[in-house]
């Protein structure tokens, strides 16, 4: 459950998988200290801009490292042999070989690749709108620390995450709608939870998981109620943290909140 039960890397993966041009590329995502590292193979270098635009809209992402992204290369046709060369027939068949990403289920690169102009226009559009919405949200005093992700679907903006109250939810929608180029705003994934800023504040620097520090009087049931709105989810927290006895937790203990 976002924002409390999903790491930054998992949310970047979700955003990538919702983009038509990126979802079938098998990109790998890792995160440490706010830097998201994305590796894999894409049809051409123009896709890197789209990756940056998508990952940059996720709350908690400070930098995007795409140095591990490589590009599919079209196999070059061999030089035509002399008419008398016996291997001419074999050589003529070579240009039909398509490059592979190493994934037997992946489609050939030419079927995936979009015209250069289309990709460039999409990257420019997404970068402009996403950055503008993020800037509007982060520049507002009331929303600056709220964990909100910004995704796009065409000209529409999708806001996901959590805010402290109904006023902040309406404010986030209003600010997003005011950004030039935004045709619609979907806030169905932006929920209200009292104390959201504080609950989402602490993160594990290695995994990006949300962490809660046990306080006096806490129980796993009460912690589950805070994060999931359901005290019965304490079993999930206990299992994820290898807590054999849910009734025995200590003040100061760090507990990771699973998805």
N, C-alpha and C positions, 0 to 999 in steps of 0.2 A: 504494500500500500504506500503510494507516494504521498508526502515526501519522506515519511519516516522509515519505511521499510525497503527502500531501494537506494542503492549506492549511486553516486554520480555517474559511474561507468555504465550501470544498468540503464539509467535514464537516457544517456546518450545513445545506447544501443537501441532503445525503444524509438527514439526520435529518428534514427537512421533507418530503422525497419519500416517506418511509416512513410518514407519517401520512395516514390515509385522508381526513381533512377538508381537508388542506392540499396534497396532492400535485398536484392538477390546477389549482391557482390561478395557476401561473406566477410565483411570487414570486421576486424578484431579491435576491441576497445579496452584500454586500461587507464587507470587514473591514480595519481598520487599527488597530494598537496595542491589540488586544483588544476594540475596539468593533465590534460587528457591526451593519451597517445593512441593514434589510430594507425593500424597497419593492414595491408592487403593489396589487392590488385584492382585497378579501375581501367576503363577503356582508354582514357587519355587524361592529360594533365588538367583539363578544364574541370574535371570532377572534384579536384582538390578544393576549389573555391566553394563548391556546393557543400562539401563535407564540413568545411570551416564555418559556413553560414548556419548549418543545422546544429552542429555541436556547440557553437557560440551562444545559442539561445537557451542553453540549459543552465539552471541555477547552480552555482558552485564551480563552474568552469572558468578558470582564469586564463589559461593558455591552451591552444590546440596544437599538438605536434603531429604533423603528417609526413615527417621525413621518411617514415617506413612504408609509405604508399608508393607502389610501383605501377607502371603503365603497361598494358598489353601492347605488344608490337606485332604488326602485320608481317607475316612471313613473306620475305621478298622473293619474287620469281627469279629463278636462275637464268643466267645468260643462255640465249638460244645456241645450241651446238651447230656445228657444220652439218649440212644435209646428210653427209655420209656417216655421221657418228651413230653407232649402234644403240647408244643409250638415249637417243632423242625422244623416243616414245615415253620412256619412264620419266624423263625430266619434264615433259609437258604436263604431266599429271600433278607435279609438285605444288603449283600455285593453289590447288584446291584445298591443301592442308590448312586448317584453321588453328589459331593459337589456343592454348588451353590455360586455365588458371590453376590446374591441379585438382579441381573439383569435378568429378565425373558427372555430376548432375547440373553443372553450370551450362548456360547457353553459350554458344560461340560469341566472341566479342562483337562481330559486326551486327548481330541481332540486337545487342544491348546498346551499342553506342548510339548516341543521339547526334544530330547535326551540331556542328560547333556553334553556330549562331544561336540555336535553341538553348544550349547549355549556358553560354555566356549571358544570355538575356535572363535566364532563370536565376543564375548565381547573383547577378547584379540586383535583380528585383528582391530576392530573398534576403540578401545581405542588407540592403537598404531598409526594408520594412522591419526585419527582425531587430536590427541594431537600434532603429528608432523607437520601437516599442520597449526594448530593454532599457534604453536610456530614459524614457519617460517614467518607467516603473522605478528604476534605481534612483532617479533624481527626485522622487517624491519622499518626503520625510517619513510619512506613515508607512510606505511600502518598501522602503530601501532594504530592510532586513528580512522581509518575507521571502520564504523559499518558493519562488514562482518560476516555472519553465515557460518559454515562449516557443511554440511550434507554428508552422505555417502549412496551410493547405490551399494552394493557389493564392488568391488575394485575401483569404480569410486567416485570422490569427486564432490560435488555440492556446488558452492559458491553463496551465496545470500547476497544482501545488496547494498551498494552504495559506490562509490569512487569519488574523485574530478575530475578526467580526464581520458582520454583514456590510457595514459601511466600507471597510477596506475592499471587500469583494466588488461592490458597486464602483468604487473609485478605480480599481484596476481595470475594470471593463471600460469605464469612461475614458481613461487615459489612452487605452489601446485604440479605441474607436476614433480618437482625435488625431491619430497619426495618419498623415497623408498616404493614400494608397491602400489603406485597410478597408475592405468592403464589409467584413462581418467579424464578430468576436464571439468565440465559443468559450464559455466559462463553466461548462458542465463538469469539468475536471478540477475546478478551483473551489475547494471546500473551506468551510469555516471551522476552526478549532481554537478554543480559548488557550492563550499561551503558546501559540504555534511558533512564534519567533524563538522563544526560549527552548522549546522542545527540539527544534531542528538545529540548534546552534552548535552543539558539540559533535565532531566527526572524528572517526578513526582515520588518521593520516595515511595509513597504508591501503585501506580498502574503500574509504569513502562512506562506510556504514555510519548510520546515526548511532550515537552512543548516549546512554543515560547514566548519570552518577547517582547511586542510591543515597537517599537522604533518610534521616530519622523518621520512623513511622511508615516508611514505604513497604508495600507488599508487591509481589509480581502481578497480582490481580489489579492493583491500583495503577501500576505502571502500564499494564495492558490497556486499561480503560483510558488512560491519557492518550496513548498513541493510536489505538485501534477503535476506541469507542465501545470496546467489548472486553470485560474483565476475564472472560473465559479463554481469551487468547494467551493467557499467561503460560499455557503449555508450550506454545510455539516459542516463546521467549526462553523458557527453561531449556528446551531441547537445543535451541540454537547456541546457547551459551554453556551447554554441558552442565547444567545445574541439576543434580540428582534429587535434591530435596527443595522444592519450590518455596517451602516455608522458611528456609535458611538463606537469607541474603544479608550482606553486611553494609553498614554505612560506609560510603566511599567506594564501594565496589563498582566497576565499570561494566555496564551491560549493553551489548549491541542489540539493536532492534531489527529483527529480520523482516523480509518481505513476505 
